[in-house]
């Protein structure tokens, strides 16, 4: 096969010569002979001289200097045979063909004028079209210049592209095989080492084993040193699973990148997905953007080693930071999100929430003391399955409007002023707290009800809480079907807030408020008397919760979002409703 200098092997060979690796090592790495390498250098030298470069400049561009270049220069000036093959038709015959064809004659007329067969003329026609494409002309421009039909031009272009891709992938695979062969020990050396250890395990001395193998005693010592003087049999080679990229594939990627192949073309040639190639390049490029396949393969093996060291054990500073946040009753998710915002460029300070949970709740977890389990919302020390929700039927609230009739804005959380409410009850249902949470900003309001939580008391607390809010922050209120909302019509008339009710046993329809109640239970545990907490303490707890980062807000704080909504200018609000939505 006649290899061209613009092939994948030619590009690799000329780049290696320019980097100063020498002619023979560059030819060996490209998988070509020395004669082919000299021919490519001569063609490149002649092309550079044709572009106007001096002999010294052409030598500097090629990275190669030889007395042969003087002979190449003489050949270039004399132009003997134009570098044609010795079996090719004469240059004057081909010139006659092109003079007739480019003058406007048909292909058959040009063939008769040159006296060649149709196959030869067709080959010249196709070769000139491909040459024009290599020179940078578009398919349409090359086809117009040579009067090639559009269908045939598309066919030639597809063949050119597919051939170039197959050739590049084939050459990259051969280059990778050559490099791999250079890394692996020869089969005769492996056989010799295996036989040496068999003789050693049979009880022979090093001298006797080397005498049988016909090698020097020093060679036996080198074999023992290579295996750290362990006489165990060499480990069996582990078959690659195909899940991870191999060194051979990484070498091919490096070779195809040098040919300016896109990630998709590289993936198609290797039979991998484009995303796998992109992740490989993103992970293993160096600071200068270069991809080094051997370093990438070593780094990938190191990263796959298991078990990995626990991050909380490896970084005492990170462990102390997590412990301080747990002491403030931050959830693992809040800690994780805050770490990413506080250290956006330092991944060593990032933690997954599951890492914190496993350190605390999984038996054998490492990095955090079990005493920090009490700071979690549930307070449990070990994970357990969710309990089934008990269904019961108590008193029924009448004239309810269900959440299915709420305006769409309340469900999307794109508009402020939509609230969710509930009660958390103390020991013996004697005391309670009314909790309100705004859906968009996650801002919460808590009112202590130390004496009772009847419908009249809840109404009074809710009216007082809504009284200080601007009109655009009082749109809807979603509650469960508790009897404390028995007088919801009076509440709607007094506050102008439309009241909706969630379905029975459907807490996810009031997810924001349920989340708020869970946070509050860290400060006001179940089964305790809630009447002992003064209003100042309740306000301090809500202030602390409102200044904790939330995942749903991009780890911003509810207080900041709430203040922004209060200050945001609003269009004219409609008049408050005189009755509830019911």
Secondary structure, 3 states (H helix, E strand, C coil): CCCCCCCHHHHHHHHHHHCCCCHHHHHHHHCCCHHHHHHHHHHHHHHHHHCCCCHHHHHHHHCCCCCHHHHHHHHHHHCCHHHCCCCCCCHHHHHHHHHHHHCCCCHHHHHHHHCCCHHHHHHHHHHHHHHHHHCCCCHHHHHHHHCCCHHHHHHHHHHHHHHHHHHHHHHHHHHHHHHHHHHCCCHHHHHHHHHHHHHHHCCCCHHHHHHHHCCCHHHHHHHHHHCCCCCCCCCCCCCCCCCCCCHHHHHHHHHHHHCCCCHHHHHHHHCCCHHHHHHHHHHHECCCCCECHHHHHHHHHHHCCCCCCCHHHHCHHHHHHHHHHHHCCCCHHHHHHHHHHHCCCCHHHCCCHHHHHHHHHCCCCCCCCHHHHHHCCCCCCCCCCCCCCCCCCCCCCCCCCEHHHCCHHHHHCCCCCEEEEEEEECHHHCCEEEEEEECCCCCEEEEEECCCCCHHHHHHHHHHHHHCCCHHHCCEEEECCCHHHCCHHHHHHHHCCEEEECCCCCHHHHHHHHHHHHHHCCCCCCCCCHHHCCHHHHHHHHHHHHCCEEHHHCCEEHHHHHHHHHHCCCCCCCCCCCCCCC
